[in-house]
Amino acid sequence: MKLYEKLNEIKQKSIANIPPELIAIMLKSTEELVQSGIADKAISVGEALPEFTLPDANGNLISSRDLLAKGPLAISFYRGIW
């Protein structure tokens, strides 16, 4: 199973535990983002990311180049509390 397929499976299981009114809010927000045009600028599944440097949990700068030199890199974007 590909990562994308596994993530979709996890998403579907998570949705089953979320109240319908919250799902409606999340879907509406997603649709608003798509309608704004911002989704057209997003990196697509399978597309290579540009190199970047971000702070880790301790504020130390970490570059994607350094991480990729050690092997494959998986990135998770945490939206926050919701």
N, C-alpha and C positions, 0 to 999 in steps of 0.2 A: 504494500500500500504506500502510495506517495504521501509526502508530508502534507500537501494541500488537501488530499482526501481525508487524512487522519484529523486534520484541524477542522474540516467540515463536520466530521463525525462528532468530535468533541463539542462543536458549536451546537449541533442539533440536540445533543444530550443536555447541554446547559440550558437551552431555550425551554426545555420541558420543565425546568425548575424555576422559571421566572414567571411572575404573575403577568397575565395577558395585557394589563394596562401599562406595565413597564415595557413590554415588548413593543407595544404600539408607539410609545414615546421614542424608543431607540430607533425603530424603523422610520418614523417621521423625521428624526434628526438626520439619519443617514440619507434619506431622500433629499432633504434640504441641502446637504453637502454636495450631493450629486448635481442637483439643479443649479448650485452656485458656480459650477464649472471647476471646482477645485479637484474633483476626482479625475478630470482629464489630465491633470498635471502630476498625478500620483504615479509612482513606479508600479509597473504591472508585474503579475506573477511571472517568475522566470527571468525578469529583466535584471541586469547587473546594477548594483548600487554604485554610486560614485564613492570615492574614498572619503572618509570622514574622521573626525576626532571629536570625542565626547567625554565628559567627565564620568568616572565610575561613582559608586555609592560613597566613596571617601573623598571625592573631588579631584582625584588624580586623572589627568588626561590620558586617554587610551585611543590609539589610532586603529582603524580597521586594517590598515596595511600590516601593522605588527601582529594583530590577532590572526589574520589570514596566513601569515608566515608560519603559524603553528598548526594550521589545519583549517577545516571548514568552519564557517561562522554562521551561527543562527542568531537572529535579532528579534527581540520581542518588544513591542511598543506598548507601554502601560499607560492607559488613558487616565487612570485615577479612580476615585471612589464613585461608584454608581450602582 
